[in-house]
Amino acid sequence: MGEETSRHQERVVLFAENALLDLAGIDNSTASMWGEGQAERYLSFLRETLSILAAEPGIAPIVDQRPDLRIFTAKYRKRRTAHGHRIVFREIENGIEVLRILHTAMYWPDQLPEL
């Protein structure tokens, strides 16, 4: 698992292997579609969102039928119709463990059976 120390209260963000693969895919697809600069800005936005979630995991609702999981929808653009990514994570003692980062256009329950 990857680890990133958060700026909020020294909380940590751990990444499951699938979440790291999701991030690499987000970086590649964003760079391909919108350019390297936008990919860097979007990944920075996601890192800040993860840092906030590590400090305040309760802002994300619990997943029905999976009380050990939380899911938060991160939108770079705040328009109602804008797409973003759903961050699926669980709380750990000193932060969060990110399990998946899924585009909002995906039917996310199909991506969770293995968790």
MARFI-743570 format. One line per field, with one value per residue (C-alpha): residue number from 1; residue in one letter; x, y, z. Coordinates in nm, 2 decimals. Layout:
N
num <- NUM_...
residuo <- A_...
xx <- X_...
yy <- Y_...
zz <- Z_...
//
This chain:
115
num <- 1_2_3_4_5_6_7_8_9_10_11_12_13_14_15_16_17_18_19_20_21_22_23_24_25_26_27_28_29_30_31_32_33_34_35_36_37_38_39_40_41_42_43_44_45_46_47_48_49_50_51_52_53_54_55_56_57_58_59_60_61_62_63_64_65_66_67_68_69_70_71_72_73_74_75_76_77_78_79_80_81_82_83_84_85_86_87_88_89_90_91_92_93_94_95_96_97_98_99_100_101_102_103_104_105_106_107_108_109_110_111_112_113_114_115
residuo <- M_G_E_E_T_S_R_H_Q_E_R_V_V_L_F_A_E_N_A_L_L_D_L_A_G_I_D_N_S_T_A_S_M_W_G_E_G_Q_A_E_R_Y_L_S_F_L_R_E_T_L_S_I_L_A_A_E_P_G_I_A_P_I_V_D_Q_R_P_D_L_R_I_F_T_A_K_Y_R_K_R_R_T_A_H_G_H_R_I_V_F_R_E_I_E_N_G_I_E_V_L_R_I_L_H_T_A_M_Y_W_P_D_Q_L_P_E_L
xx <- 0.00_0.11_0.11_0.09_0.10_-0.18_-0.13_-0.44_-0.34_-0.07_-0.34_-0.24_-0.40_-0.32_-0.39_-0.50_-0.35_-0.68_-0.69_-0.33_-0.43_-0.74_-0.52_-0.28_-0.58_-0.72_-0.39_-0.35_-0.70_-0.71_-0.37_-0.48_-0.81_-0.72_-0.34_-0.07_-0.13_-0.50_-0.40_-0.16_-0.43_-0.69_-0.46_-0.37_-0.75_-0.79_-0.49_-0.64_-0.98_-0.82_-0.64_-0.97_-1.13_-0.85_-0.90_-1.28_-1.40_-1.75_-1.83_-1.87_-2.18_-2.16_-2.23_-2.56_-2.51_-2.14_-2.11_-1.73_-1.71_-1.77_-1.80_-1.75_-1.81_-1.54_-1.62_-1.36_-1.63_-1.93_-2.19_-2.47_-2.42_-2.04_-1.87_-1.62_-1.49_-1.63_-1.37_-1.45_-1.26_-1.26_-1.15_-0.83_-0.68_-0.47_-0.65_-0.82_-0.75_-0.86_-1.00_-1.12_-1.15_-1.42_-1.56_-1.91_-2.03_-1.94_-2.19_-1.98_-2.15_-2.02_-1.67_-1.71_-1.78_-1.41_-1.39
yy <- 0.00_0.35_0.61_0.99_1.20_1.45_1.82_1.79_1.67_1.43_1.19_0.94_0.83_0.47_0.35_-0.01_-0.14_-0.09_0.28_0.33_0.18_0.41_0.72_0.62_0.57_0.91_1.08_0.91_0.98_1.34_1.41_1.25_1.44_1.78_1.80_1.75_2.08_1.99_1.64_1.79_2.03_1.75_1.52_1.80_1.86_1.48_1.49_1.78_1.61_1.29_1.50_1.65_1.31_1.17_1.46_1.44_1.10_1.16_1.41_1.11_0.89_0.53_0.28_0.10_-0.27_-0.20_0.00_-0.03_0.17_0.54_0.70_1.07_1.23_1.47_1.73_1.96_2.17_2.24_2.23_1.98_1.81_1.80_1.46_1.38_1.07_0.87_0.79_0.47_0.44_0.30_0.47_0.34_0.44_0.73_0.83_0.65_0.37_0.45_0.14_0.28_0.61_0.56_0.80_0.91_0.78_0.42_0.20_0.18_-0.11_-0.34_-0.23_-0.32_-0.70_-0.78_-0.54
zz <- 0.00_-0.07_0.21_0.21_0.52_0.55_0.64_0.87_1.22_1.09_0.97_0.70_0.37_0.28_-0.07_-0.15_-0.48_-0.67_-0.55_-0.68_-1.01_-1.02_-0.96_-1.24_-1.48_-1.37_-1.44_-1.78_-1.90_-1.77_-1.94_-2.26_-2.28_-2.11_-2.10_-1.84_-1.66_-1.60_-1.49_-1.23_-1.11_-1.08_-0.89_-0.66_-0.60_-0.52_-0.28_-0.09_-0.08_0.06_0.32_0.43_0.44_0.66_0.90_0.89_0.76_0.90_0.62_0.39_0.42_0.52_0.23_0.27_0.36_0.42_0.75_0.74_0.42_0.34_0.00_-0.09_-0.43_-0.52_-0.79_-0.93_-1.08_-0.85_-1.12_-1.05_-1.38_-1.35_-1.32_-1.06_-0.87_-0.59_-0.32_-0.14_0.19_0.54_0.86_1.02_1.36_1.23_0.90_0.61_0.37_0.02_-0.15_-0.49_-0.67_-0.93_-1.19_-1.12_-1.46_-1.34_-1.16_-0.85_-0.67_-0.94_-0.83_-0.46_-0.44_-0.37_-0.08
//
